[in-house]
């Protein structure tokens, strides 16, 4: 069994090196707890309550252990469970972070609140109520997600807003299995004394609202929410063949988002549902992806549930008409997927039958996944991939035949690659509450980035205790990837090893963005935020305490690269609007401080306009170009940032 300990990686320009502990001096947490269980006659009946802090190796330093901070509470564990991931949201520009959750039994679990830190996660105000189900048209809310909306150019946290979205139990799309159907959303300025807004929308007008899973905010300040539409009128929730895509634009007058909702058709195999759906955008706010885990009408070879994606390059004004499918197995599938199971494991799995050719072995991805988009507009997906049987419609998730994969594109979805993030020892566990309700906790794969999209981060949950087959004592595990270098971290790190969160980081989640200080030489000093849930007496139906991890830090050097394809300009979206009359905008994303110059020429090659933006900092920027009374017609532009030059065409009308 792997022994995974905290470390700090330095990614150098010419390779990947690590500052590791001497592993011979440390005992594996998994081996430790197995020894303690054996000594006490314990089996694998349930979560362990053993804590090893008093038995740490003499050479172990306290600075090697994260120190969680107690934040808010919830009446039970349900609102923080399942596949949703937008609970924790860091904004590097205002050094602030928020966490969304349901409230306690007083005032009630249908109320929603957020916890807030404006000093990078060191101190918090907790349980700031933002939703009241007792207001007119209100209903009990469930499974909330939230983020910080920071107006462009603002650096004062008190001028920013917390915003949320949640399904409600309004029974406008009820079935025999539930009383879903409502959406609730609202915002609250972070300044003292500000009051929250609140909107409620029932199902109707041929929209069968269900349980939104995807939720994000672009760096242009636009909100997106994705739901798999399910009609409950038959008595059972049935997928309609549509995704519901919600788009929120900020309304300064009411200090909240105005949402519009549209259908996005996604036909699936009648025998298949949708396991999960997510949405994410590049830092420029123009290139975005929607990803669903499902199985299409036309089956791919050696592939069952798999990523099916829609792409936009115009900020969501339009999405690709047909989904982009990622084939897992088969000749045209992903090489790392075909080869991740050892020959010995395949022999054992198929015994007594002979092992098929690897190209004929089918694979499944599920149940949950997450996605982020890097500075180049490329999607990064993480989820469990496992061997399956397409005839019996079964899949297996025991150690050796499933793995956590990073599935990604380096060319905007033209081709796809894969990499094994890790081989977990467990996948899920069923937790039973005192009232008889149950929740399954899975590996909860999550993907995050720096705000400029230069580095991608992965986290997941696993229990690594010898003899344990269920994910009953989870730790948070971590790995990273630098797209510019096409390089993954050398090893997986146990974030919560030897801490108070060890073996008890229930439903641990990571922020979609991390805190990062970037120096002039290209060094990224990153703090990766996490929150987990403490179960009081291991009861999912009882009071739950949330804990924030403020001190998991990593250092990266991303300089000296021979490939200048993004130095310093990382990404540029087509100007918008286009055509335009007087004013248009460019969204760019810089990896380092740079001057940006834009020259505009008419069709005769004459320079008609020139715009200069001096010493822009690294990160995303929106550049506004005012042309005044320029003549109608076609024009061409050159945008220069450092050594990077981009050309394009714009229309004035």
C-alpha positions as CSV (number, residue, x, y, z in Angstrom):
1,X,0.0,0.0,0.0
2,X,1.3,3.5,-0.8
3,X,2.4,5.7,2.0
4,X,1.4,9.2,1.2
5,X,2.7,12.1,3.3
6,X,2.5,15.9,3.1
7,X,5.2,17.5,0.9
8,X,5.9,20.7,-0.9
9,X,6.6,20.4,-4.7
10,X,8.7,22.7,-6.7
11,X,7.9,22.5,-10.4
12,X,11.1,23.6,-12.2
13,X,11.4,24.7,-15.8
14,X,13.4,21.7,-16.9
15,X,11.7,19.0,-14.8
16,X,9.8,18.1,-11.7
17,X,11.5,17.8,-8.4
18,X,10.0,17.2,-4.9
19,X,11.1,18.0,-1.4
20,X,9.9,14.8,0.3
21,X,10.0,13.6,3.8
22,X,12.2,10.5,4.5
23,X,9.4,8.0,4.2
24,X,11.4,5.4,6.2
25,X,10.9,7.6,9.3
26,X,7.1,7.6,9.1
27,X,4.4,5.0,9.5
28,X,1.6,4.8,6.9
29,X,-1.7,6.1,8.4
30,X,-3.4,3.1,6.9
31,X,-1.0,0.7,8.5
32,X,-1.2,2.5,11.8
33,X,-5.0,2.2,12.1
34,X,-4.9,-1.4,11.0
35,X,-2.5,-2.2,13.8
36,X,-4.6,-0.4,16.3
37,X,-7.8,-2.1,15.2
38,X,-6.1,-5.5,15.4
39,X,-4.7,-4.7,18.9
40,X,-8.2,-3.7,20.0
41,X,-10.0,-6.6,18.3
42,X,-11.8,-4.2,15.9
43,X,-13.0,-5.2,12.5
44,X,-14.4,-3.2,9.6
45,X,-17.8,-2.6,11.1
46,X,-17.8,1.2,10.9
47,X,-15.8,4.4,11.0
48,X,-12.9,4.3,13.4
49,X,-12.6,6.9,16.2
50,X,-8.9,6.2,16.9
51,X,-6.7,9.3,16.8
52,X,-2.9,8.9,16.5
53,X,-1.8,12.4,17.5
54,X,-0.2,11.2,20.7
55,X,1.8,8.5,18.8
56,X,3.3,10.5,16.0
57,X,6.9,9.6,15.1
58,X,9.5,11.6,17.0
59,X,10.9,13.2,13.8
60,X,7.5,14.5,12.7
61,X,7.0,18.3,13.0
62,X,3.7,20.0,13.8
63,X,4.3,22.2,10.7
64,X,3.8,19.1,8.6
65,X,0.2,18.8,9.7
66,X,-2.8,21.0,8.6
67,X,-4.7,22.8,11.3
68,X,-8.4,22.9,10.5
69,X,-10.5,25.9,11.6
70,X,-14.1,25.4,12.9
71,X,-16.6,27.3,10.8
72,X,-20.4,26.9,10.4
73,X,-22.9,24.1,11.2
74,X,-25.8,22.3,9.5
75,X,-28.7,20.4,10.9
76,X,-27.6,17.3,9.1
77,X,-25.2,16.0,6.5
78,X,-27.5,15.8,3.5
79,X,-27.0,19.3,2.0
80,X,-23.3,18.8,1.7
81,X,-23.4,15.4,0.1
82,X,-23.7,13.8,-3.4
83,X,-22.2,15.3,-6.5
84,X,-22.4,19.0,-6.2
85,X,-19.0,20.8,-5.8
86,X,-19.6,24.6,-5.8
87,X,-19.7,25.1,-2.0
88,X,-16.3,26.7,-1.4
89,X,-15.3,29.7,-3.5
90,X,-12.1,31.7,-3.2
91,X,-11.5,35.0,-4.9
92,X,-7.9,35.9,-5.2
93,X,-8.6,39.5,-6.1
94,X,-10.2,40.3,-2.8
95,X,-8.4,37.7,-0.7
96,X,-11.7,36.3,0.4
97,X,-13.5,33.0,0.5
98,X,-17.0,31.8,1.2
99,X,-18.7,28.5,2.1
100,X,-22.3,27.7,1.4
101,X,-24.4,25.4,3.6
102,X,-27.9,24.7,5.1
103,X,-28.5,26.0,8.6
104,X,-29.2,24.2,11.9
105,X,-32.5,23.1,13.3
106,X,-32.9,26.7,14.5
107,X,-34.0,28.6,12.5
108,X,-34.4,25.4,10.3
109,X,-32.6,23.2,7.9
110,X,-34.5,24.7,5.0
111,X,-32.7,28.0,5.6
112,X,-29.4,28.7,3.9
113,X,-26.3,30.5,5.1
114,X,-22.8,31.3,4.2
115,X,-19.5,31.5,6.1
116,X,-17.1,34.2,5.1
117,X,-13.4,35.1,5.4
118,X,-12.0,38.3,4.1
119,X,-8.4,37.6,5.2
120,X,-7.6,34.6,3.0
121,X,-9.3,32.0,5.3
122,X,-7.7,32.9,8.6
123,X,-10.7,34.3,10.4
124,X,-14.4,33.8,9.7
125,X,-17.9,35.1,10.3
126,X,-20.2,32.1,10.2
127,X,-23.9,31.3,9.6
128,X,-24.8,34.5,7.7
129,X,-28.4,33.8,6.8
130,X,-29.1,34.4,3.1
131,X,-32.3,32.4,2.3
132,X,-35.6,32.2,4.3
133,X,-38.2,29.6,3.2
134,X,-40.9,31.4,5.2
135,X,-40.9,34.4,3.0
136,X,-43.7,34.6,0.3
137,X,-43.2,32.0,-2.4
138,X,-40.4,30.4,-0.4
139,X,-40.0,26.7,0.3
140,X,-37.4,24.6,2.1
141,X,-34.2,24.7,0.2
142,X,-31.8,21.8,-0.3
143,X,-28.3,21.1,-1.9
144,X,-27.3,24.8,-2.1
145,X,-24.2,26.0,-4.0
146,X,-22.7,29.5,-3.8
147,X,-19.9,31.8,-4.9
148,X,-18.5,35.3,-4.5
149,X,-19.4,37.9,-7.1
150,X,-16.8,40.6,-7.3
151,X,-17.5,43.5,-9.7
152,X,-14.8,44.2,-12.3
153,X,-12.0,46.2,-10.9
154,X,-13.1,46.0,-7.2
155,X,-10.5,45.3,-4.5
156,X,-12.7,45.9,-1.5
157,X,-14.3,42.8,-0.1
158,X,-17.2,44.8,1.4
159,X,-18.2,45.9,-2.1
160,X,-18.4,42.3,-3.3
161,X,-21.4,39.9,-3.0
162,X,-22.2,36.4,-2.0
163,X,-24.6,34.7,-4.4
164,X,-26.3,31.3,-4.3
165,X,-28.6,28.8,-6.1
166,X,-30.5,25.9,-4.8
167,X,-33.4,23.6,-5.6
168,X,-36.5,23.8,-3.3
169,X,-39.3,21.4,-2.2
170,X,-42.2,23.4,-3.7
171,X,-43.8,20.2,-5.3
172,X,-44.2,22.0,-8.7
173,X,-42.6,19.0,-10.3
174,X,-43.6,16.3,-7.8
175,X,-43.4,12.5,-8.2
176,X,-44.0,9.6,-5.9
177,X,-40.4,9.9,-4.9
178,X,-40.1,13.6,-4.1
179,X,-41.5,17.1,-4.0
180,X,-38.9,18.9,-6.1
181,X,-39.5,21.5,-8.8
182,X,-38.5,24.9,-7.4
183,X,-35.4,27.0,-7.9
184,X,-34.2,29.6,-5.4
185,X,-31.5,32.2,-5.8
186,X,-30.3,35.4,-4.3
187,X,-27.4,37.6,-3.4
188,X,-26.1,39.6,-0.4
189,X,-23.6,42.4,-0.4
190,X,-20.8,41.6,2.1
191,X,-20.9,45.0,3.7
192,X,-22.3,45.2,7.2
193,X,-26.0,45.8,7.3
194,X,-26.8,44.7,3.8
195,X,-29.9,42.6,3.3
196,X,-30.2,39.6,1.0
197,X,-32.3,39.3,-2.1
198,X,-34.4,36.2,-2.7
199,X,-36.1,34.8,-5.8
200,X,-38.2,31.6,-6.2
201,X,-39.2,30.0,-9.4
202,X,-41.5,27.0,-9.7
203,X,-41.5,24.5,-12.6
204,X,-43.7,25.6,-15.5
205,X,-43.8,26.6,-19.2
206,X,-42.6,23.1,-20.2
207,X,-39.6,23.3,-17.8
208,X,-39.4,20.4,-15.3
209,X,-36.9,21.7,-12.8
210,X,-35.1,19.1,-10.7
211,X,-31.7,19.1,-8.9
212,X,-29.1,21.4,-10.5
213,X,-25.6,20.0,-10.2
214,X,-23.5,22.4,-12.3
215,X,-23.0,25.9,-11.0
216,X,-20.3,28.4,-11.7
217,X,-19.3,32.1,-12.2
218,X,-17.2,33.3,-15.1
219,X,-14.5,35.9,-14.6
220,X,-16.7,38.2,-16.7
221,X,-19.2,38.0,-13.8
222,X,-21.9,35.8,-15.4
223,X,-23.5,32.9,-13.6
224,X,-24.3,29.5,-15.1
225,X,-26.4,26.7,-13.7
226,X,-27.0,23.3,-15.3
227,X,-29.8,20.8,-14.4
228,X,-30.8,17.5,-15.9
229,X,-34.5,18.0,-16.7
230,X,-36.7,15.3,-15.1
231,X,-40.5,15.1,-15.4
232,X,-42.2,13.7,-12.3
233,X,-45.7,13.7,-13.7
234,X,-45.7,9.9,-14.3
235,X,-45.0,9.2,-10.6
236,X,-41.3,8.7,-11.3
237,X,-38.7,11.2,-12.3
238,X,-37.9,10.6,-16.0
239,X,-35.2,12.4,-18.0
240,X,-36.8,14.4,-20.8
241,X,-33.8,14.5,-23.2
242,X,-33.0,18.0,-22.2
243,X,-30.5,19.8,-20.0
244,X,-31.8,23.0,-18.4
245,X,-29.2,25.8,-18.9
246,X,-29.6,28.8,-16.6
247,X,-27.7,32.0,-17.4
248,X,-27.5,34.8,-14.9
249,X,-26.6,38.5,-15.7
250,X,-25.9,40.9,-12.9
251,X,-28.5,43.5,-12.3
252,X,-27.0,46.5,-10.5
253,X,-30.4,48.0,-9.7
254,X,-31.5,45.0,-7.6
255,X,-28.0,43.8,-6.7
256,X,-28.7,40.3,-7.9
257,X,-28.6,38.0,-11.0
258,X,-31.4,38.0,-13.5
259,X,-31.7,34.4,-14.8
260,X,-33.0,33.1,-18.0
261,X,-33.4,29.4,-18.7
262,X,-33.2,27.4,-21.9
263,X,-33.3,23.8,-23.0
264,X,-30.1,22.1,-24.4
265,X,-31.0,18.8,-26.0
266,X,-28.9,15.8,-25.0
267,X,-30.4,12.5,-26.1
268,X,-29.2,9.5,-24.2
269,X,-29.6,5.7,-24.4
270,X,-33.1,4.9,-23.0
271,X,-31.5,2.5,-20.5
272,X,-29.2,5.2,-19.2
273,X,-29.7,8.3,-17.1
274,X,-27.3,11.1,-16.4
275,X,-25.0,10.5,-13.5
276,X,-23.6,14.0,-13.2
277,X,-23.4,17.3,-15.1
278,X,-21.0,20.2,-14.7
279,X,-20.2,23.6,-16.3
280,X,-16.9,25.6,-16.3
281,X,-15.3,28.4,-18.2
282,X,-11.8,29.6,-19.1
283,X,-10.5,32.7,-17.4
284,X,-11.4,34.8,-20.5
285,X,-15.1,34.0,-19.8
286,X,-15.7,33.2,-23.5
287,X,-14.6,29.5,-23.8
288,X,-16.8,27.2,-21.7
289,X,-17.8,23.6,-21.5
290,X,-20.8,21.7,-20.2
291,X,-20.0,18.0,-19.4
292,X,-22.5,15.2,-18.7
293,X,-21.7,11.7,-17.6
294,X,-24.1,9.5,-19.6
295,X,-24.3,7.2,-22.5
296,X,-25.5,8.5,-25.9
297,X,-28.0,7.0,-28.3
298,X,-25.2,5.8,-30.6
299,X,-23.1,3.5,-28.4
300,X,-19.3,4.0,-28.6
301,X,-17.1,0.9,-28.7
302,X,-16.1,-0.6,-25.4
303,X,-17.6,2.4,-23.6
304,X,-20.6,2.8,-21.3
305,X,-21.1,6.0,-19.3
306,X,-18.6,8.6,-20.5
307,X,-18.1,12.4,-20.8
308,X,-20.4,14.1,-23.4
309,X,-19.5,17.7,-23.7
310,X,-20.9,20.9,-25.3
311,X,-18.6,23.8,-26.1
312,X,-19.0,27.6,-26.4
313,X,-16.4,30.1,-27.7
314,X,-18.7,33.2,-27.5
315,X,-19.4,33.3,-23.7
316,X,-22.4,31.0,-23.9
317,X,-24.4,32.8,-26.6
318,X,-24.3,29.5,-28.5
319,X,-23.2,26.0,-27.7
320,X,-22.0,23.2,-30.1
321,X,-25.0,21.6,-31.8
322,X,-23.8,18.1,-31.2
323,X,-22.1,16.8,-28.1
324,X,-18.4,15.9,-28.2
325,X,-18.1,12.4,-26.8
326,X,-15.0,11.0,-25.1
327,X,-14.5,7.3,-25.9
328,X,-13.0,5.4,-23.0
329,X,-12.2,1.9,-24.3
330,X,-11.5,0.4,-27.7
331,X,-9.0,1.1,-30.5
332,X,-10.0,4.8,-30.6
333,X,-10.4,5.2,-26.9
334,X,-7.9,6.5,-24.3
335,X,-4.6,4.6,-24.1
336,X,-4.2,5.1,-20.4
337,X,-7.7,3.7,-19.8
338,X,-7.0,0.6,-21.9
339,X,-3.8,-0.1,-20.0
340,X,-4.4,0.9,-16.4
341,X,-5.4,-2.6,-15.1
342,X,-2.5,-4.9,-14.7
343,X,-2.3,-8.2,-16.5
344,X,-2.5,-10.1,-13.2
345,X,-5.6,-8.2,-12.2
346,X,-7.3,-9.0,-15.5
347,X,-6.5,-12.7,-15.2
348,X,-8.0,-12.7,-11.7
349,X,-11.1,-10.7,-12.9
350,X,-11.9,-12.9,-15.9
351,X,-11.0,-16.3,-14.3
352,X,-11.8,-18.9,-15.4
353,X,-12.5,-17.3,-18.8
354,X,-9.6,-16.2,-20.9
355,X,-8.7,-12.5,-20.9
356,X,-10.0,-10.6,-23.9
357,X,-7.8,-8.3,-25.9
358,X,-7.4,-5.0,-24.1
359,X,-9.1,-3.2,-27.0
360,X,-12.3,-5.3,-26.4
361,X,-12.6,-4.6,-22.6
362,X,-15.3,-2.0,-21.9
363,X,-15.1,0.8,-19.3
364,X,-17.5,2.9,-17.3
365,X,-17.1,6.4,-15.8
366,X,-19.1,7.5,-12.7
367,X,-20.9,8.2,-10.6
368,X,-19.5,11.7,-10.1
369,X,-17.0,13.9,-11.8
370,X,-15.8,17.5,-11.8
371,X,-14.4,19.8,-14.4
372,X,-12.4,23.0,-14.7
373,X,-11.0,24.9,-17.8
374,X,-7.5,26.1,-18.1
375,X,-6.0,29.3,-19.5
376,X,-6.1,27.9,-23.0
377,X,-9.7,27.0,-22.9
378,X,-9.0,23.3,-22.5
379,X,-11.3,21.2,-20.2
380,X,-9.9,19.0,-17.4
381,X,-12.3,16.3,-16.1
382,X,-11.7,14.0,-13.1
383,X,-13.7,10.9,-12.3
384,X,-13.6,7.2,-11.5
385,X,-13.1,4.8,-14.5
386,X,-13.9,1.1,-14.0
387,X,-14.2,-2.1,-15.9
388,X,-17.7,-3.0,-16.9
389,X,-20.0,-5.4,-18.6
390,X,-22.1,-3.9,-21.4
391,X,-24.4,-6.9,-21.7
392,X,-25.3,-7.2,-18.0
393,X,-25.0,-3.4,-17.5
394,X,-22.7,-3.8,-14.5
395,X,-19.5,-2.3,-13.4
396,X,-16.9,-3.1,-10.6
397,X,-15.1,-0.8,-8.3
398,X,-12.9,-2.9,-6.1
399,X,-9.2,-2.2,-5.8
400,X,-7.2,-3.0,-8.9
401,X,-10.0,-2.6,-11.6
402,X,-10.9,1.0,-11.1
403,X,-8.9,4.2,-10.9
404,X,-9.3,8.0,-10.7
405,X,-8.6,9.5,-14.1
406,X,-7.7,13.0,-15.4
407,X,-9.3,13.2,-18.8
408,X,-8.4,16.3,-20.8
409,X,-7.8,17.9,-24.1
410,X,-4.9,20.0,-25.2
411,X,-6.5,21.2,-28.5
412,X,-9.9,22.5,-27.6
413,X,-11.6,19.0,-27.7
414,X,-10.2,17.8,-31.1
415,X,-8.3,15.0,-29.3
416,X,-8.4,13.6,-25.8
417,X,-5.8,12.3,-23.4
418,X,-5.9,10.6,-20.0
419,X,-3.8,10.1,-16.9
420,X,-4.2,8.0,-13.8
421,X,-4.4,10.4,-10.9
422,X,-4.4,7.5,-8.4
423,X,-5.6,4.0,-7.7
424,X,-8.0,4.4,-4.7
425,X,-8.4,1.5,-2.3
426,X,-12.1,2.2,-1.7
427,X,-14.8,4.0,-3.6
428,X,-18.0,4.4,-1.5
429,X,-19.6,3.8,1.8
430,X,-23.2,3.9,3.0
431,X,-23.9,6.0,6.0
432,X,-27.1,5.4,8.0
433,X,-28.7,8.1,10.1
434,X,-30.5,7.7,13.4
435,X,-33.8,8.2,11.6
436,X,-33.0,5.4,9.1
437,X,-32.1,7.7,6.2
438,X,-29.0,6.8,4.2
439,X,-26.3,8.6,2.1
440,X,-23.5,7.2,0.0
441,X,-20.2,9.0,0.1
442,X,-18.1,8.4,-3.0
443,X,-14.5,9.5,-3.8
444,X,-15.9,13.0,-4.6
445,X,-13.4,14.0,-7.4
446,X,-12.9,17.7,-7.6
447,X,-10.9,20.0,-10.0
448,X,-9.7,23.5,-9.3
449,X,-7.4,26.0,-10.9
450,X,-5.5,29.1,-10.2
451,X,-7.6,32.1,-11.2
452,X,-5.4,32.6,-14.3
453,X,-5.9,29.0,-15.3
454,X,-2.1,28.2,-15.3
455,X,-2.2,25.3,-12.8
456,X,-4.9,22.6,-12.4
457,X,-5.5,20.8,-9.0
458,X,-7.3,17.6,-8.2
459,X,-8.7,16.3,-4.9
460,X,-10.5,13.1,-3.9
461,X,-11.5,11.1,-0.8
462,X,-10.3,7.6,0.1
463,X,-9.9,5.3,3.1
464,X,-6.5,3.6,3.2
465,X,-6.7,1.2,6.1
466,X,-5.7,-2.4,5.5
467,X,-8.6,-4.7,5.4
468,X,-11.1,-1.8,4.9
469,X,-13.2,-2.0,1.7
470,X,-15.6,0.8,2.3
471,X,-14.9,4.6,2.3
472,X,-15.7,4.9,6.0
473,X,-12.6,6.8,7.2
474,X,-11.9,9.3,4.4
475,X,-8.8,11.4,4.0
476,X,-8.5,14.1,1.4
477,X,-5.9,13.4,-1.3
478,X,-4.4,15.8,-3.7
479,X,-2.4,16.0,-7.0
480,X,-1.7,18.8,-9.5
481,X,-1.0,19.4,-13.2
482,X,0.7,22.2,-15.1
483,X,-0.7,22.4,-18.7
484,X,2.1,24.6,-20.0
485,X,4.6,21.8,-19.1
486,X,2.2,18.9,-19.6
487,X,3.3,17.6,-16.3
488,X,1.5,16.0,-13.3
489,X,2.7,16.0,-9.8
490,X,5.1,13.1,-9.0
491,X,2.9,11.7,-6.2
492,X,-0.4,11.9,-4.5
493,X,-0.4,13.7,-1.2
494,X,-2.6,13.0,1.8
495,X,-3.7,16.5,2.8
496,X,-5.2,15.4,6.1
497,X,-2.6,12.9,7.3
498,X,-2.0,13.1,11.1
499,X,-4.3,16.1,11.5
500,X,-7.6,16.3,13.4
501,X,-9.2,15.6,10.1
502,X,-7.4,12.3,9.6
503,X,-9.8,9.4,8.8
504,X,-12.8,11.8,9.3
505,X,-12.7,14.3,6.4
506,X,-16.3,13.5,5.4
507,X,-17.4,14.9,2.1
508,X,-14.3,17.0,1.9
509,X,-14.4,19.5,-0.9
510,X,-12.0,21.9,-2.6
511,X,-12.5,25.5,-3.8
512,X,-13.0,25.9,-7.6
513,X,-10.2,28.6,-7.4
514,X,-7.2,28.6,-5.1
515,X,-5.3,31.5,-3.5
516,X,-2.1,32.2,-5.4
517,X,0.6,34.9,-5.1
518,X,2.6,35.1,-8.3
519,X,6.1,36.6,-8.3
520,X,7.9,38.4,-11.1
521,X,10.0,35.3,-11.8
522,X,6.9,33.2,-12.3
523,X,6.7,31.4,-8.9
524,X,3.2,30.5,-7.8
525,X,2.8,30.4,-4.0
526,X,-0.6,28.6,-3.7
527,X,-2.9,27.9,-0.8
528,X,-5.5,25.3,-1.7
529,X,-8.7,25.7,0.4
530,X,-10.7,22.7,1.6
531,X,-13.8,22.2,3.8
532,X,-14.9,18.9,5.3
533,X,-17.8,17.9,7.5
534,X,-17.5,16.4,11.0
535,X,-20.3,13.9,11.9
536,X,-21.3,14.2,15.5
537,X,-21.4,10.6,16.8
538,X,-21.2,9.5,13.2
539,X,-24.9,10.4,12.6
540,X,-25.7,11.9,9.2
541,X,-29.1,12.9,10.6
542,X,-27.7,14.9,13.4
543,X,-25.9,18.2,13.8
544,X,-22.8,18.5,11.5
545,X,-19.8,20.8,12.1
546,X,-17.9,22.2,9.1
547,X,-14.1,22.7,9.3
548,X,-11.9,24.8,7.0
549,X,-8.3,23.8,6.1
550,X,-6.4,27.1,5.8
551,X,-2.8,26.0,5.5
552,X,-2.3,23.4,2.7
553,X,0.3,25.3,0.7
554,X,2.3,24.5,-2.5
555,X,5.0,26.3,-4.5
556,X,5.4,26.1,-8.3
557,X,7.9,27.6,-10.7
558,X,6.5,27.9,-14.2
559,X,9.3,29.9,-16.0
560,X,12.1,29.4,-18.5
561,X,10.0,27.4,-20.9
562,X,11.3,27.2,-24.5
563,X,7.8,27.0,-25.8
564,X,6.6,30.7,-26.0
565,X,3.1,29.8,-27.2
566,X,1.6,31.6,-24.2
567,X,4.3,34.0,-22.9
568,X,3.0,36.3,-21.7
569,X,-0.5,36.1,-23.4
570,X,-2.3,33.0,-22.4
571,X,-5.6,33.3,-24.1
572,X,-7.5,35.8,-26.2
573,X,-11.2,35.6,-27.1
574,X,-12.7,37.3,-30.2
575,X,-13.8,40.8,-29.5
576,X,-17.4,41.2,-28.5
577,X,-19.9,42.4,-29.5
578,X,-18.9,41.8,-33.1
579,X,-20.3,43.5,-35.2
580,X,-20.4,46.7,-33.1
581,X,-21.1,50.4,-33.6
582,X,-18.8,52.3,-31.3
583,X,-17.5,50.2,-28.5
584,X,-16.2,46.6,-28.3
585,X,-14.2,44.5,-25.8
586,X,-11.5,41.9,-25.6
587,X,-11.0,39.4,-22.9
588,X,-7.4,38.4,-22.4
589,X,-5.5,36.4,-19.8
590,X,-1.9,37.1,-18.9
591,X,0.6,34.8,-17.2
592,X,2.8,37.7,-16.3
593,X,2.8,41.5,-16.3
594,X,2.9,42.9,-19.8
595,X,2.1,45.8,-22.0
596,X,-0.7,45.1,-24.4
597,X,-1.1,47.0,-27.7
598,X,-3.9,46.8,-30.3
599,X,-3.5,48.2,-33.8
600,X,-6.6,48.4,-36.1
601,X,-6.3,48.6,-39.9
602,X,-8.8,49.2,-42.7
603,X,-9.0,46.9,-45.7
604,X,-6.4,49.1,-47.5
605,X,-3.9,48.4,-44.8
606,X,-4.0,51.8,-43.3
607,X,-3.6,52.2,-39.5
608,X,-6.8,53.8,-38.2
609,X,-6.8,53.2,-34.5
610,X,-4.2,52.3,-31.9
611,X,-4.9,51.3,-28.2
612,X,-2.2,50.9,-25.5
613,X,-2.6,49.3,-22.1
614,X,0.5,49.6,-20.0
615,X,1.9,47.1,-17.5
616,X,-1.2,45.0,-17.0
617,X,-0.8,42.5,-14.1
618,X,-1.0,38.8,-14.6
619,X,-4.5,37.3,-14.7
620,X,-7.7,38.1,-16.7
621,X,-8.5,41.5,-18.1
622,X,-11.4,43.0,-20.1
623,X,-10.1,45.6,-22.5
624,X,-12.6,48.2,-23.7
625,X,-12.0,49.8,-27.2
626,X,-14.0,53.0,-28.0
627,X,-13.9,53.7,-31.7
628,X,-16.1,56.8,-31.7
629,X,-17.5,57.7,-35.2
630,X,-15.4,55.3,-37.2
631,X,-16.8,54.4,-40.6
632,X,-18.8,51.2,-41.1
633,X,-17.0,48.2,-42.6
634,X,-14.5,45.5,-42.0
635,X,-11.3,46.1,-40.1
636,X,-8.3,43.9,-39.1
637,X,-6.4,44.1,-35.8
638,X,-3.1,43.0,-34.4
639,X,-3.0,42.5,-30.6
640,X,0.5,42.3,-29.1
641,X,1.5,41.2,-25.6
642,X,5.2,40.6,-25.2
643,X,6.2,38.1,-27.8
644,X,2.7,37.0,-28.5
645,X,0.8,38.4,-31.5
646,X,-2.8,37.7,-32.4
647,X,-4.6,38.8,-35.6
648,X,-8.3,39.0,-36.3
649,X,-11.2,40.7,-38.0
650,X,-13.9,43.0,-36.6
651,X,-17.0,44.5,-38.2
652,X,-18.3,48.0,-37.5
653,X,-21.9,48.7,-38.5
